[in-house]
Amino acid sequence: MSNFSGASIQSSSFNQATISSGSYQGNFEVKATSTNACGSTDHIYDFNANPCGYSVYSISPNPAKDEFSINFGSDLEEKNIPEQFDLIAETAYGSGKAVRTFDMRSQVALNQAKSSHKLTFDVKNLPRGRYILRVMKEKYDKVETHRIVLE
């Protein structure tokens, strides 16, 4: 994990692990290494721990191939929807040039999020690699970032 030392693995089994952020909130990164007779592969997973365990959205799958979705809970309220999602190549993150954008201030995007509880980013024509999903909230005063890997 790449955040505070209070985050830890609470339990694990053959195919899953439960991770606690303790009393901390914010973005966390988990690095998992899978090893078999063919060798080892590292996988990076980002997650966001919001206050009281409430999460407005989740992102899956990550790593992605042709598309990934921003999934909203069924109890979604319009006031909790971020204002904009930008997908930016990690190497160009400082420039801020997005390769895909969802402006959630449009009625079409709001209706899609409310009816299907998700937004889908088509990434099949993008170069494979690492991207940053920038999430802007509260009149752009609050920004969250998530790493998205395209395989």
C-alpha positions as CSV (number, residue, x, y, z in Angstrom):
1,M,0.0,0.0,0.0
2,S,1.3,3.4,-0.8
3,N,-0.4,5.7,1.7
4,F,-0.5,5.8,5.5
5,S,1.0,3.1,7.6
6,G,-2.5,2.6,9.2
7,A,-3.7,0.6,6.1
8,S,-3.3,-3.1,6.4
9,I,-4.5,-6.5,5.1
10,Q,-7.1,-7.7,7.5
11,S,-7.6,-11.2,6.2
12,S,-6.7,-13.2,3.1
13,S,-7.6,-16.5,1.5
14,F,-6.8,-18.4,-1.6
15,N,-8.4,-15.8,-4.0
16,Q,-9.2,-12.7,-2.0
17,A,-8.0,-10.3,0.6
18,T,-9.7,-7.7,2.8
19,I,-7.9,-4.5,3.2
20,S,-8.6,-1.8,5.8
21,S,-7.5,1.8,5.5
22,G,-7.9,2.1,9.3
23,S,-9.1,5.6,10.2
24,Y,-7.5,7.1,7.1
25,Q,-9.3,8.2,3.9
26,G,-8.0,8.9,0.5
27,N,-6.4,7.1,-2.4
28,F,-4.5,3.9,-1.8
29,E,-2.6,1.6,-4.1
30,V,-2.1,-2.2,-3.6
31,K,0.6,-4.1,-5.4
32,A,-0.1,-7.8,-5.7
33,T,2.4,-10.2,-7.2
34,S,1.2,-13.5,-8.7
35,T,3.8,-16.2,-9.0
36,N,3.6,-19.6,-10.6
37,A,5.9,-22.0,-12.5
38,C,6.1,-19.5,-15.4
39,G,7.3,-16.6,-13.3
40,S,6.0,-13.6,-11.5
41,T,3.7,-10.7,-12.5
42,D,3.0,-7.6,-10.6
43,H,-0.5,-6.1,-10.6
44,I,-1.4,-2.6,-9.3
45,Y,-4.8,-1.9,-7.9
46,D,-6.1,1.5,-6.8
47,F,-8.9,2.1,-4.4
48,N,-10.4,5.1,-2.6
49,A,-11.4,5.0,1.0
50,N,-14.1,7.6,1.7
51,P,-15.3,8.6,5.1
52,C,-17.5,6.0,6.8
53,G,-16.8,3.5,4.0
54,Y,-19.2,5.3,1.7
55,S,-18.1,5.3,-1.9
56,V,-19.9,7.2,-4.7
57,Y,-18.3,5.2,-7.5
58,S,-15.9,2.3,-8.2
59,I,-13.9,1.5,-11.4
60,S,-13.7,-1.8,-13.1
61,P,-12.1,-3.8,-14.6
62,N,-8.6,-2.6,-13.9
63,P,-6.5,-3.6,-15.8
64,A,-8.8,-3.0,-18.8
65,K,-8.7,-4.2,-22.4
66,D,-11.5,-2.7,-24.5
67,E,-13.4,-0.6,-22.0
68,F,-13.7,0.1,-18.3
69,S,-16.7,1.4,-16.3
70,I,-17.3,3.9,-13.5
71,N,-19.9,2.2,-11.5
72,F,-22.2,4.2,-9.2
73,G,-24.3,2.7,-6.4
74,S,-28.0,2.2,-6.7
75,D,-28.7,4.9,-4.2
76,L,-26.9,7.5,-6.3
77,E,-27.9,11.1,-5.6
78,E,-27.2,13.8,-8.2
79,K,-25.3,15.9,-5.7
80,N,-22.8,13.1,-5.2
81,I,-21.9,12.7,-8.9
82,P,-18.5,14.1,-9.7
83,E,-18.6,16.9,-12.2
84,Q,-16.1,15.6,-14.7
85,F,-14.0,12.5,-15.4
86,D,-10.8,12.8,-17.6
87,L,-8.6,10.0,-18.9
88,I,-5.0,11.2,-19.4
89,A,-2.0,9.2,-20.5
90,E,0.3,8.9,-17.5
91,T,3.2,10.3,-19.4
92,A,1.2,13.4,-20.3
93,Y,-0.4,13.9,-16.9
94,G,1.4,17.2,-16.2
95,S,0.0,18.7,-19.5
96,G,-3.6,17.8,-18.5
97,K,-4.5,16.8,-22.1
98,A,-7.3,14.2,-21.8
99,V,-7.8,11.4,-24.3
100,R,-11.4,10.9,-23.1
101,T,-13.7,13.1,-21.1
102,F,-17.1,12.7,-19.5
103,D,-18.5,16.1,-18.6
104,M,-21.2,15.2,-16.0
105,R,-22.8,18.6,-16.2
106,S,-24.6,17.5,-19.4
107,Q,-28.1,16.1,-19.0
108,V,-27.2,13.1,-21.2
109,A,-24.4,12.1,-18.9
110,L,-26.4,12.6,-15.8
111,N,-29.3,10.6,-17.2
112,Q,-27.0,7.7,-18.2
113,A,-25.4,7.6,-14.7
114,K,-28.8,7.7,-13.0
115,S,-30.5,5.1,-15.2
116,S,-27.7,2.5,-15.7
117,H,-25.6,3.4,-12.6
118,K,-22.5,3.5,-14.7
119,L,-20.5,5.3,-17.4
120,T,-18.3,3.3,-19.8
121,F,-15.0,4.5,-21.3
122,D,-14.2,2.9,-24.7
123,V,-10.5,2.5,-24.7
124,K,-9.9,-0.2,-27.4
125,N,-8.3,2.3,-29.8
126,L,-6.0,3.8,-27.2
127,P,-2.3,2.7,-26.9
128,R,-1.7,0.2,-24.2
129,G,-0.1,1.5,-21.0
130,R,-0.9,3.5,-17.9
131,Y,-3.4,6.2,-17.6
132,I,-4.6,8.5,-14.9
133,L,-8.4,8.9,-14.4
134,R,-8.8,12.4,-13.0
135,V,-12.1,12.9,-11.1
136,M,-13.2,16.5,-10.5
137,K,-15.7,17.3,-7.8
138,E,-17.2,20.3,-6.1
139,K,-16.7,22.9,-8.8
140,Y,-13.2,21.4,-9.5
141,D,-12.0,22.3,-6.0
142,K,-11.6,18.6,-5.1
143,V,-9.6,16.3,-7.5
144,E,-9.1,12.6,-7.1
145,T,-6.9,10.5,-9.3
146,H,-6.9,6.7,-10.1
147,R,-4.4,4.8,-12.1
148,I,-5.9,2.8,-15.0
149,V,-3.9,0.2,-16.8
150,L,-4.7,-0.8,-20.4
151,E,-3.5,-4.2,-21.4
